[in-house]
Structure formats: C-alpha cells, structure tokens
Amino acid sequence: MTLRDAKPADLPAIVDIYNSTIPGRMVTADTEPVSVESRLKWFHDHTPNRRPLLVVEEENGSVIGWISLRDFYGRPAYQCTAEVSIYLNPAVRGKGLGKYLLDTMLKQAPSYGVFNLLGFIFAHNESSLQLFRKAGFEEWGNLKEVAILDDIPRSLIIMGKKIV
C-alpha cells in the first residue's frame, strides 16, 4: 500500500469512491452521482504543498481511498485552518485505513501551514464521528437540521482539533 499525491489519471477512481458513498446518505450531501468532469476544478484546486489530495494505492495500482485538505473559508486569516475529507472504497471500510489516513494527515498538516483541522460530519454518521473522536477531535459546532436527505432533516457536526 502506498500513500501518494493524486495524479489526474486517478480522478476516475477518486470519483467512483466518492460516488459509492452517496446512496448510504451518511457521508455527503450530494444526492446524485457526480461526474469526473464536474470534479476537475476541485481536483486542480488541490496543491501538494498546501492543500493536498492524497490517494492510497494498492500494490496492483488500484486506488482504494483518498484524503484531502481544502480551505475552510476563503479569507487569508483562515489559511491556518483546513477541512479534512476521507473517502474509502467500500471493500476497505472499517479496517483501519481511515484511522491511518487521519493520523498521517495530523502529522503532516503543519507542513502545509495547517494548525487546525476540521471535519464536517453528519450527526447520524456515528462511525466517522467515532473515528475523529478517537483521534482527539472535539465537537466545535453543531448545525442543526441544515440538510434534508430523503425528506429527513439532518444535522452537521463540526469536529475540530488544534494541532499546533
């Protein structure tokens, strides 16, 4: 298994992994699959030295997961804070890969100028909340019923951790 910067050729696998989470209504507020074309700008907004998009690649070259940082808010004073996102292929969920990726990002974040990490997690996604809590994140915000998924109001928890 290798963790490396994403390449354009990885984008279809990244999108497939992302789209695999949509039907479960646990991870993303997207309700329909996204296309590779619709994610091109998002992909190119990531930079290896500041806001990375890293993929986990198996020995056979298959991308099985990814982690990314993105700006929390567009103003310059907020550049020390980033949102972290983790997405895994269904076959590898619940096997420790998410923990590995989050732990790795916590160690690397200061090298990207990030001193606070945020995770935006649906309140009903207990497994992701548990992952972040175990990594030392605390609840920094609770946006009550800000989303509606399949006619069900859903709340968003902001998990935060000060790294430096």
C-alpha positions in Angstrom: 0.0 0.0 0.0 1.3 3.4 -1.0 0.1 6.9 0.0 1.0 9.5 -2.7 -0.1 12.7 -4.3 -3.1 12.2 -6.6 -2.5 12.4 -10.4 -5.1 13.4 -13.0 -5.3 9.7 -14.0 -6.6 8.9 -10.5 -9.6 11.2 -10.8 -12.0 8.5 -12.2 -11.2 6.2 -9.2 -11.5 9.2 -6.8 -14.9 10.0 -8.2 -16.0 6.3 -8.1 -15.1 6.1 -4.4 -16.9 9.3 -3.7 -20.0 8.2 -5.6 -20.1 4.9 -3.7 -20.9 6.9 -0.5 -24.0 8.8 -2.0 -26.6 6.0 -1.7 -25.9 5.5 2.0 -26.8 9.1 2.9 -24.2 9.1 5.6 -21.2 10.9 4.2 -22.1 13.5 1.6 -24.9 15.9 0.9 -24.7 15.1 -2.8 -27.8 13.1 -3.7 -26.9 12.1 -7.2 -23.5 10.8 -8.6 -21.0 13.4 -9.7 -19.0 13.2 -12.9 -15.3 13.3 -13.4 -15.8 16.5 -15.5 -17.6 18.1 -12.6 -14.7 17.4 -10.3 -11.9 18.7 -12.5 -11.8 22.2 -10.9 -12.0 20.6 -7.4 -9.1 18.3 -8.3 -6.9 21.2 -9.6 -7.7 23.3 -6.6 -5.5 20.9 -4.6 -1.8 21.6 -4.4 0.7 19.1 -3.0 2.5 21.7 -0.8 -0.6 23.5 0.7 -3.9 21.7 0.2 -3.0 18.1 -0.8 -5.2 15.4 -2.3 -3.5 12.1 -1.4 -4.6 8.6 -2.7 -4.0 5.2 -1.2 -2.8 2.8 -3.9 -2.6 -1.0 -3.6 0.3 -2.9 -5.0 -1.7 -3.7 -8.1 -2.1 0.1 -8.8 -5.8 0.3 -7.7 -6.8 3.4 -5.8 -8.7 2.3 -2.7 -9.1 5.6 -0.8 -8.2 9.2 -0.6 -7.8 12.1 1.9 -7.8 15.8 1.1 -7.4 19.2 2.7 -9.3 22.2 1.5 -9.7 25.7 2.6 -12.1 26.2 5.5 -13.0 29.7 4.5 -11.7 31.9 1.7 -10.3 34.7 3.7 -6.5 34.9 4.2 -6.6 34.8 8.0 -8.2 31.4 7.9 -5.4 29.7 6.0 -4.2 28.0 9.1 -7.4 26.0 9.3 -8.4 23.3 6.8 -11.2 20.9 6.3 -10.1 17.2 6.0 -12.1 14.7 4.0 -11.6 10.9 3.9 -13.3 8.6 1.4 -12.7 4.8 1.1 -13.6 2.1 -1.3 -16.5 0.1 0.3 -14.3 -3.1 0.4 -11.8 -1.4 2.8 -14.1 0.5 5.1 -13.9 -0.4 8.8 -10.5 -2.0 8.5 -8.3 0.8 10.0 -7.4 2.7 6.8 -9.4 5.7 7.8 -7.5 5.9 11.1 -4.2 5.5 9.2 -5.1 8.4 6.8 -6.3 10.7 9.6 -3.3 10.0 11.8 -1.0 10.6 8.8 -2.7 13.9 8.0 -2.5 15.1 11.6 1.3 14.6 11.5 1.7 16.3 8.1 -0.7 19.2 8.5 1.8 21.6 10.0 4.0 21.2 6.9 1.0 22.5 4.9 0.7 25.5 7.2 -2.4 24.0 8.8 -2.7 24.3 12.6 -6.4 23.4 13.0 -8.2 20.6 11.3 -12.0 20.4 10.8 -14.2 17.5 9.9 -17.7 18.2 8.7 -19.7 15.0 9.6 -23.4 14.3 9.6 -24.7 13.7 13.2 -26.1 10.3 12.2 -22.7 9.1 10.9 -21.6 7.6 14.2 -18.6 5.6 12.7 -17.0 8.8 11.3 -17.7 10.7 14.5 -16.1 7.9 16.5 -13.0 7.9 14.2 -12.5 11.6 14.7 -13.1 11.5 18.5 -10.5 8.7 18.8 -8.0 10.9 17.0 -8.6 13.7 19.6 -11.1 15.8 17.7 -13.8 17.6 19.7 -17.2 18.9 18.7 -16.7 22.6 17.7 -20.1 23.1 16.2 -23.5 21.6 15.7 -25.5 22.9 12.7 -29.0 21.5 13.5 -31.0 20.2 10.6 -29.1 22.1 7.9 -29.6 19.3 5.3 -32.5 17.3 4.1 -31.7 13.8 2.8 -34.7 11.7 1.5 -37.1 14.0 3.4 -35.2 13.6 6.6 -33.7 16.7 8.3 -30.0 16.0 9.1 -27.6 17.9 11.4 -24.0 18.5 10.7 -21.3 18.2 13.4 -18.1 20.2 13.0 -15.3 18.3 14.6 -12.1 20.2 15.3 -8.6 19.7 16.6 -5.9 22.2 17.3 -2.6 20.6 16.1 -0.1 23.4 16.9 
